[in-house]
Amino acid sequence: MKPLINLLPALLILFAACSKKQDAVKSTAPVAPAEIQVRVQPAMAKSLDKSIDVTGTLEADETVNLSFEIAGRVAAFRVDFGQLVKKGEIIAELDKREYEWQLERARANVAQLSSRLGMKNWDDPYPTSTANMRQAQANLEDAKSKYDSAAKLVQSGDISKERSVELQKTLQARQAMIDASRDELNMMIAQLRAQKADLEIATKKLSDTVIRAPFDGGISVKSVSPGQYIKENTTVATLVKTTPLRLRVEVPENYSPLIKPGSVVAFTTDAAPGKEFDAVIQKLNPSFDSKNRTLMAESKISIADPRLRPGTFVQVRLVTRRADQVVMVPKGAIYSIAGLTKVFVIRDGKAVEVRIPPAAELDGWAEAPAGSIRAGEPIAVSNLLNLVNGVAVKTL
């Protein structure tokens, strides 16, 4: 009996050790996590215009630096910075006195030469003869008659040969006078043409003492003041035509195949917060900008909004394809962390993570990548902080 009694403590110790080992195994066994309750909203199929975002600028339809073609002292400046003007309105004037005197002198020269030519008005047709020419012609005819008679009398011996030679020389002299008179007439006509040209120049210079607006617009720069002497072609003001405006868009080279005349764009600007404007591309630059590898596209817009001015920076949305069917997820379902943007799709009772890159938004919905989510699938819109990929969920 003693061996059995001695073995009993050892068996008790072994039994206790096995019980502790079983308790330890039970305590380390995994516990099934509780389901996370979430609210869901189904993904929806929507028609969405495909677009890209680029930058652009509003520019004036026309911009011109106004200047006088002649030198002079500014007599009057009739507009001011920021003022709107109409086409034909006087902008500035020079002192006219010197140019009025030049015009009067040119008129007098033309009148004097016209009178010498026997013209009643300086714009009459040019004469083909003058009084001197007509007198010389009469003398020539008289000399010719005398010479012809003398030639006959020389043959009959009634006059000497010397007298006939003398009459011949007189005839030649009369012919030379005719030629000289004709040359003088041509020279006077040439002088009159030159004087008329001087008259036209003097008339133009007088008209050049006034600058008028070439189109409706606004004064963006005023450079001179009354009393100031300026040289010719000195800029006195800058006029900009603000209606219509030119929308110029810089399209990156990789997107250039998507744009063409007729492409639709929408633009916004900080100058008109909350307002979106529409435009249609009309022109494309035939070449790329070699510095930034962009293609310039242009549209003329006639929008009666005083907030839109030349030089305004705008954000442009270029529609590349219209009415494309895409799957959209609620914007409230998007969760961003560590630079990643994602949503959780509920499939077979579990949350499945789907990455959502930056994409187009429409009325509180965001576009999902093609093929990643099906229309109608439930999307978690609550308790997003507790969701991870593969976790069990219970929808509410």
Helices and strands as residue ranges (DSSP letters): H 2-28, E 36-38, E 40-42, E 44-67, E 72-77, E 84-85, E 90-94, H 97-116, H 131-156, H 161-207, E 210-212, E 217-222, E 229-230, E 235-252, G 253-258, E 264-268, E 277-280, E 283-284, E 294-301, E 313-330, G 331-333, E 335-337, E 340-347, E 350-355, E 361-362, E 365-367, E 378-380, G 384-386, E 393-395
